[in-house]
């Protein structure tokens, strides 16, 4: 496999991470941990896999991503800015009172396909997109990014049953399996066990990868596109706070920005060294 990670996508992922830190530090609020963990997946989707055009954001043939874990808005906003949906300068307004860039993603931002933040609902929205594409005989691909803590929501499992029933092989759900939710580790709060095994029992194809390895992300998405008759769930094992040493695997930084300029500069330095 061509080493995209070492060529095109590694610097893109690095720049996304820098923007995430800049946004949450400027706002003095936000969710860096789960944004940093899903960065590599987003870099692959928007800069290699997905058919999207910032100059024609309503193209009926575009691929669609639903960020079900809507609190990871810094990651999605950063990616969309880099892709050219809007100027970088707008990111400075993140979470400020007069800005459209709210703490959870919403449809008012160019490139955002669905407002999310009430956890558990985004997968159902993605299924709606996927079913619509099937009825229209459109070959577009639909992606949903789900948090592992979010999988404690019953809506997720109801949606999984529906996706299986309708044979939505145009749908790929990617679970950000970073092992941490709002105030602790998922396996202490509500153990999820083997997500892949559970998804297979619900009628899904499943793939488990290192979600911070871009080449593995690319390979898993390619496999998902070749499956037929079933939706696919990619369980992406990631590191919460990936790239910032003091944030990695630390529940504190699920929803806390760098606390001072020293932490901010340390975070940028860590990312630059990746």
JONOR-V698903 format. One record per run of one state. SS is the DSSP state (h for helix, s for strand, l for the rest). FROM is the first residue (numbers start at 1). TO is the last residue. If there is no record, write none. Layout:
SS_FROM_TO, SS_FROM_TO
This chain:
l_1_3, h_4_6, l_7_8, h_9_27, l_28_31, h_32_37, l_38_38, h_39_49, l_50_53, h_54_56, l_57_63, s_64_67, l_68_69, h_70_83, l_84_87, h_88_93, l_94_121, h_122_135, l_136_141, s_142_147, l_148_148, h_149_152, l_153_153, h_154_165, l_166_170, s_171_177, l_178_179, s_180_181, l_182_183, s_184_185, h_186_189, l_190_194, h_195_201, l_202_204, s_205_210, l_211_213, h_214_226, l_227_231, s_232_237, l_238_250, h_251_254, l_255_260, h_261_272, l_273_274
